[in-house]
Structures are given as C-alpha cells and as structure tokens.
Amino acid sequence: MDISQLTLGEIEQIERRAGLGIRAMQDPEQPMGKMMRAIALVVMRRTDPAAKWEDTERMGLEEVTALMGGAEPDPTSGRPPNGSP
C-alpha cells in the first residue's frame, strides 16, 4: 500500500488505533498487529463506512495484504517486502 494514497484523517485514525506513528510500519522492532488491523479498517471503510474494528480481528495476512493491494508479507515479520507499506 502506498501511504501517500491515505488522507491525513486516515493516517490519524491508523495512528490512533495502532498507538504508533505511521512511520513505525518501517521499523522491524515495532509490533504490527494493531497497525495492520488499523490500515485494514481504514481501507474497508472506503467502501463500507459501517465496517468495525472487530471486523478486522479474524482477517488473515493474505486477506489484509489483498485488501491493501500489496505484495505478500514477509512470513516471519508480517511486514510487506522491503519494509514498504
């Protein structure tokens, strides 16, 4: 996912939900579960404004990656290849 495609409001929502700044996506030492869920929620809400945080809880990495339109994540870290969102 190209974060430049996010609105400032979406970035703020992601940061608030994840408890991390958006740049933490590139830090392999940061936990990614909440960040990935927050991004998934923002993307889901573009087509379904009624989407809820709970809707992201059971999503797998493959589903989140497809939703975000990116390459397969690194299986050891859950991060997109080369640290790019």
Buried (B, 14 or more C-beta within 10 A) or exposed (E): BEBEEBEEEBBEBBBEBBEBEBEBBBEEEBEBEBBBBBBBBBBBBEEEEEBEEEBBEEBEBEEBBEBBEBEEBBEEEBBBEEEEB
